[in-house]
């Protein structure tokens, strides 16, 4: 359940970050794709990528801080 929520929130953030830029190719990782974003949007999105990777690849449970990172990323990208 948490992983699904994390993915949903991350995809929302990525959609906001990609404005005016090409969508991620299937062969690209999210980090590779983010490197092509303008500096400010890339900087804002990178912590969210870390949370997404943690949800997919780490045995550590997600924390409220992880959810806060995604929420803050979405909020910050909406203002851009």
N, C-alpha and C positions, 0 to 999 in steps of 0.2 A: 504493500500500500504506500509506504513512504517513498519508495523508489518511483512509483507512478506519479505521485504528487510532485516530487522533485523534477522529474522529466517534464511534466506539464509546465511548471513554473519556469524551468530553464528555457524551454522552447518559446515561451512568451517573451522572455528577455532577449533571446537570440533574434526573434522577429523584430523587436524594437531596434536592436543593434544593427541589423542588416539594411535598414532604410537606405535605398540608393546604391546598394552594393549587391553583387551577385550572390545568389543563394549558395549554400554549401553543397559541394559535389559529393556524391555517395562515397567516393574514394578518399575524401578528406576527413581528418579528425576535426573535432570542434576547435582544438587549439590551432591547427593549420589554417582553418578558415578564418579564425579570429585575427590571425596575423595580417590579414588583408584589410582589416577594418581601420578606419581613421583612429589615430592614437588615443583620443579621449574615450571613444566607445570601446576600443580594445581593452584599455585599462579598467574600465568599469566592468566589463564582462568577464575578465579572467578569473576573479574569485568565484564567480558562479560556475565556471567550467570546472574548477576544483571541487566544488560541491557535487556536481553531476558525476565526475569521475569517482569520488568517494562513494556515492550511492550505488554505482555500478560495480566497482572493483575492490572496495575495501570491506573487510569484515567488521569494521567499526560501525556502531549504530549512528544514525544521523542525530544531530542535536538541534535544539531550538536555535542555536547560533547559525547552523547551516541554513535553516529556513529563513532566518533574518537576512542572511547574505543575499539570498535570491530575491526576497521582497525588496531589499534596498537597491539591488541591481535594477529591478523593474522600475522602481520609483525614479532612480537616477536617470535611466535611459528615456523615460517618458518626458523628462524635462529637456532632452537634447533635440 
